[in-house]
């Protein structure tokens, strides 16, 4: 099942996409948040099918008090390009022995088609990071690897937009990752039964130029390892989002770096999860 959150006629709704992913059937109007669907199941709907061209898709997960959990340097070639870029502060090795985990505030969340602010007053080095993200469905703490997938409800695309200069200057990554609009996500969530997360092609284009292309089987730390590590002494809750890391081909991987500028369009595609497109302004 593929689910999207959308706005039509001033109302925010959730709906189920048809197989062609060109129409959506709205769920009951009382459901405007993904979390009841996770915890209580997706109710049946006999509502009309609406053409996607007649709605505005929103971020599948709304802004909430909980942060988005992110993983850095989780593809080998990206870890190497980051280490060579000069923008990584304090690293002693290309590939770390443990996952690099940080967060983005939910205030950074925007949806497909929304504009990403370049924040020229505080950064001159805005970069893109196309990523597979998972959505937690079953709460848990100290989750074992062998049980990890039982806690995943679905998958979607995230663009972990980053201000590289702030990431470097402040040593910790939070300020470089957390500017408003720096977490586009969507356009849909595919439930776990729809996706093979260990064999997905992740691709990113900037103004039509293919920059990133990799498969999730190349993750250094796979999804069960990430869930075990993150949940070791922290309870994961339904609706929590974990972004699994980005492949090589980000802007800092080029010489000179290719940072984003006003008018640039970033398009991210992952098998079975649609395409997430945003313009930078």
Buried (B, 14 or more C-beta within 10 A) or exposed (E): BBBBBBEBEEEBBBBBBEEEBEBBBBBEEEBBBBBBBBBEEBEEBEBEEBEBEEBEBBBBBBEBEBBBBBBBBBBBBBBBBBBEBEBBEEEEEBEBEEBBBBBBBBBBBBBBBBEBBBBEEEBBBBBBBBBBBBBBBBBBEEBEBEBBBEBBBBBBBBBBBBBBBBBBEEEEBBBBBBBEBBBBBBBBBBBBEEBEBEEBBBBBBBEEEEBBBBBBEBBBBBBBBBBBBBBEEEEBBBBBBBBBBBBBBBBBBEEEBBBBEEEBEBBBBBBBBBBBBBBBE
